[in-house]
Amino acid sequence: MALSQNCAPTAAWAILPALVWLLSVWAAPAEADPQTFDEALALAAVNAPGIRASALGVDAARAAAPAAGRLPDPRLTFGLDGFPVTGPSAGQFDEDDFTILRIGVEQDVPSRARRRAEREIAEAAIDVAGAEASVTRREVQVATGLAWVDLFYAKRRLAALEDVLGTLQPLWSTAPAGVASGSYRPANALGPVQLKADLDDRRSSLVAEIEKARAELARWTGDSDPETAGPPPQLDLVLTTLQGGLAELPRLRAYGAAARRADAEVDFARAGRRPDWSFEASYGRRDERFGDLFSVGASVRLPIFSGQRQDPIIAARAADALRVTAERQDAERVLTASLRSALAEHAMAHDQWVRSRDVVLPNVLQRSDLETASYAAGRAGIVEVLEAFTAVANARLDTLDREAAVMRQVVEITLTYGNDDR
């Protein structure tokens, strides 16, 4: 029995490391899988705080709508009427028949036009919140798509540069060896040092670009360490289709919802010209010798000075409605001009990318092949070969830069001006 008691703590300590390891595994956050372009957009649509906040705004507007246009809460009224304060009966309840202890209920009844306008404002507020949510969702989509493209091409550029650096690695030590053997002048050994430093600087810049793009993508998707998967999106830019869909863009729909709310506010201001009613019923308690009383009454608000009260407010709300209409027209023109400008920039960038891919890069590659052949034949030095390969590296990176710029434009134009079918 004593032996088992002594062994129990030892066995417990023996399994403690395993328990700690299991707890660390359970507590460790699950590593997210690499995301395709569409998966990143879908993840952002679920995890972006801005989208959740705008959705809560829609919920708030819908929750408040049922209260719009309802009658105000009734008021409980009570008081003491006809209590003598002077004369022979001053301060006495039972010496006359005027003192009444009153309790009653009063109900305000706004005009039907005012209540209808309140309901219209509440319904328009739902539309405005929904339109603003659509604008936020579109902005998140654009930002997520651009972050995905930036990360994708930054990784491709770094891989291309690593490939070139791996190819050049055996050549970096050739120049110093040539100087030692007397084949090259000492100054020839300095050129490769500068070339390698330039490429290393560009590599450091690409590593930083990858981390910045990863941080931006993490901001929208919620994945702490996002990675891209799959090819970039295949998107077509059709000018007529994009121009025809401008009216359905969330930004313009938001102006439409704002216009409906402004019109409802005009109606609410006009309802101020209609009289509002108030009804009251009360019960009065008197001395038993005189009997109790029951009273009913009504009051009505008389908008007889509308020129000084209601009309200025109506004019202000009408001006707001016209302002919203003008702002919508301005926004439509801005979007049309921005779309045409973006498409022109895209056409220019696409042509530059094609020339870089089909003209500049093949020419640089051919030059490097010729310099390599000349070096093998003894007609060129190692510096010329290194310069040729460095030019290849720069040309490849420039081509990827231009391809990334084209893809960024395609993604931004499509997600900004396209429909919501994605």
N, C-alpha and C positions, 0 to 999 in steps of 0.2 A: 504493500500500500504506500509506503514511504517512497519507494522507487518511482511509482507512477506520479506522485505529487511533484517529485523533483524533475521528472522528464516533461511535465506539462508546460512549464514556462519555456523550456528549451525548444519544444516543438512549436510553441507560439512564435518565438523569435525567429525560428527557421522559416516560417511561412510569411512573416511580416514583409520581407522584400517583395514577395510575389503579390501580396495584397496592395502594397504601395504602387507596384507597377500596373496592376489592374485598374486601380483608381485613377492613375495618371492617364491611362488609355481612355477610360470612360470620360474623364473630365476634359481631355484634349478636344478642341474643336475639329469637326470633320473638315477635311480639306476638300474644297470645291473642285469639281471637274473643270477642265478647260471649256470655254464657252464659244460656240459659234456666234456669228453676228446676230442672227435672229434670237438665239438663246439669251444673249446679253440684253437685247431690247426687252425681251419678255421678263427677265429677272429684274431689270430696272423698273418695269411697270408695276412690279409687286413690292419692291423694297425701297424705292426712292421716297424719302420722307416728304418731299414736296407734293408728290402724287397723293400720298395718304392724307396730307393736310388739306389739299383741295377737295378730296372726297368727303372729308369730315365737314368741310364748308357746305357741300351740297346737302349732307345729312342734316346740318343745322337749319338750313333754309327750309327743307321739307318738314322738319319737326315744328318749325314756327308757323308754317302756313295754316294749319287748322284753326289757330287762334285769330287769324285775320278776319275782319268783318263781323265779329261777334259783338253782341251787346256788352257794354261795360258792366263790371260787377255792380250789383245793387248796393246802396248805401243805407245803413241803419241810422235813423235819426231819432233823437230823444231830446227832451227839454222840459222846461217848466214855463208855462204860459200864465199870464194874468196874476202874478203874485204881487200882492199889495206891499208897497214899501213906505207909503205915507198915509196919513189919515187915521181914523179910529181903528181900522182893521189892519194896520201895518204890521207885518211880520206874523200874521195869523192865517192858517189855512182854512179854518172853518167858519169864518165870519162873513163870507160873501160867496157868490156863486161863479166867480171868474177864474179862480186858480185851477189850473189843469196840469196834471202830470202826463206828458205826451210821449209816446213812442210810435215810430212808424218806419216805413221803408220807402226809399226813393230810387227810381230807376231812370237813368238817362237813355234816350233812344235817338242815336244819331240818324241822320237821313239815310234812306235806302241808297242814294247815290254815293254817299260817303263810305258806307260799308262795302258796296260793290267795288269802289276804287281801292279800298284797303285789300280786298281779296286779289284784285288784279296786280297790285304792287307785290303781294306775297308770291303770287305765281311767277311774276317776272323776276323776282329775286332768286327763285329756284333756277330759272333759265340762265340768269347771269352767273350764278355759282357753277352751274354745269358747264357753261361756256368757258369760264375761267379755269375749270378743271381740265378741259380739253386743251386749252393753251398751255397749261403747265405740263400736261402729258406729252404734248408735241415738243416742247422745249427739252424735256428730259430725254425723249427719244433722240433728238438731234445731238445733244451733248454726249449721250451714251454711244451712239454710232460713231461720232468723231473720235472719242476716246479709244474705241475698239480699233478703228483704222490706224490711229497713231501708234498704238501698241503693236499691232500686227506688222506694220512697215518698219518700225524701229527695230524690232527683232530681226526682220529680214535684212535690213541694212547692216546690223551688227554681224549677222552670219556671213554676209558677203565680205565684210571687211576682215573677219577672222579667217576666211578662206584665203584672201589675198595675203594676209600676214603669214599664214602657214606656208604659202608658196614662196614668199620672200625670205623666210627664216634662214634657209641655208646660204643665202647670198649676202646677208649682213656681214658675215665674218670674212667674206672673200676679199673685200677692199683692203682691210688691214693686213691680211696675209700677202696680198699683192704688193703692198708697200714694203713689207719686210723682205720680200724676195727681190725687190728692185724692179718689178714689172710696172708699177704705177708710181706717180709722184705722190709725196706725202699729203698734198692738198686733196687728192682724190679720196682719201679716207674720211674726209669731213662731210662730203656730200651725202653719203648714205646715212650718217648720223642725223642730219637734218631731216631727211626724208622719213626715217623711222620715227623721229619725234613728232612730225606732222601727223603721221598715221596713228600714232599712239594718242595724240590729242583728240583726233576725230573719234577714236574708239571710246575714250573717256566721255566725250560728248554724247555718243550714242547710248552708252550705259545710263547716263543721266536721263536721256530722253525716254528710255524704257521705263525707268522708275517713275518719272512724272506721268507718263501715260497710264501706267498701272495704278498709280494713286488716283488719277482722275476717273478711271473706270471703276475702281473700288468705291469711289464716292457715290456713284449712281447705282451699282448693282448690289452693294453691300458685301461683296466677296472681298475679304481682306487681302488676298493675294491672287488676283484674277490672271488668267492666261487665255490666250486666243486659241481657237481651234477651227480647222476648216479654211476654205479659201475666202477671199473678200466677197462681198455681195455682188451679184450680177444685176445691175440696175440700168434701165434704159431711160434716157431723157428725151421725151417727146414734147416739143414746145407747145403744140396745140392742145395736147391733153393737160399739161400743167396750167396753161393759161385758162382753159375752160373750167378748171377746178378751183380757181382762186376764190370764187364766191362761197365755196364750202369750207374754206380754211377756218380753223378754230378762232383765229384772231378776228376775222370779219364776222363770224357767227356771234362772237362776244359783243361786237358793236350792235348787231341786230337785237340781242337780248337787252342790252343797255337802252336801246331805242324804245323797246316795249315797256321797260320800267319807267323811262322818262314820260312816255305817253300816259301811263297809269298815274304818275304823279301829277300830270296836268289835270287829269280827270278828278283826282282827289282835291286839287286846289279849286277846281270849278264847283265841286260839291260843297265848298264853303259858302256858296251863295244860297244853298238850300237851308231852310230852318231845321234846327235840331230840337227835339222835344225832351221833356222830362216829366215823369209822372210820380205822384206821391200819394201814399195812403197812410193814415195815422190813427191811433186810438188814444183818446184823452181820458184820463182818470180824474174824477172830481169827488167832492164830498158826497156821501151817500144820500144826503138830503136833496141834492140837485141832479144826480144821475151822470153817467159817463157819456162821452161824445165820440163819434167816428167821423173822420174828415178825409176827403179825397181832393186832389188838385192836380194841376198841370201847369207847366211853364214852357215857353217856346223862345228860342233865340231868334232875334230879329236882325238879319244882316242888312240893315238899312243904310249903312255907310260903306258899301262895297267898293266905292271908288277909292277909299282910303285904306281899306283893309284887305278884302279878297282880291280885287283886281290887280294890285301890284304883285301879289304872290302868284296869281295865274300867269301874269306876264313873265315873271322870273322862271317859272317851270316850263313855259312854252319856249323861252329862249334856250333853256337847257336841252329841250328836245331837239331844237334846231341845231344846237352845238354838237350833239351826238351824231346827228345825220351828217353834218359837215365833216366831223372827225372820221366817220366811216368812209366817206368818199375820199378823204385824204389818205387813209390807210390803204384803201384799194389801189390808189395810184402809186403809193409807195411800194406796195407789194409787186405790182405789175412792173415798175421800173427796176426794182431789185431783182426780180426774176430774169428780166432781159439782160441786165448787167451780169448776173451770175452765169447765165448761159454763154454770154460772150467771153467771159473770163475762162469758162470751162473749155470752150472751143480753142482758145489760144493755148491754154495749158496742155490740152490733148495733142495739138499739133507739135508743141515743143517736146512732149514726151515721146511721140512717135519718131521725131527726128533724132532725139538722143538715143533711142533704142535701135533704130534701123540704120542710122548714118554714123553718128559720132562713136558709139560703142564699137561697132564692127571695125571702124577705121583705127581706133586705138588698139584693138586686139591685133589687127594686122600689123600695126607698127611694132607692138611688143614681140610678135613672132619674128619680124625681120631683124629687130635688134638682137634677139636671142640667137638667130642664125649668124648674124655678123659677129657676135661675141664668140660663138663656137669656131668661126673661121679666123678669129684673131683680128678682125677689122673694127671692133668696137670694144670699149672698156666696160667694166662692171658698173660704173656710174650711169652710163647710158642705158644699160639693161634695167637697173633699179628705177631710173626715171621713167622708163617705158612701163614697167609693171605698176609703178605708183600712179601713172596716168590711167592705167586700166582700172585700178581701185577707185580713183576719183570719178571716172566715167561711169562705172557700175553704180556707185553711190549716188551720183547725180541722176542717173536714169531712175533709180528707185525713189529718189526724192521727188522727181517729177511724176512718177506713177502714183506715189502717195498723195501728192497734191491733187491730181486728177480724181483719185478715188475719194478724197475728202470732199471735193466739190460735188461729186455725184451723190454722195451720201447726204451732204447738207442740203442740196437742192431737192432731192427726192423726199427726204423726211420733213423738210420745211414746207414745200409747195405741193407735195403729192397727197393722195387720199389716205385714209386710215385703214386700208385693206391689209397692210402688212401684219 
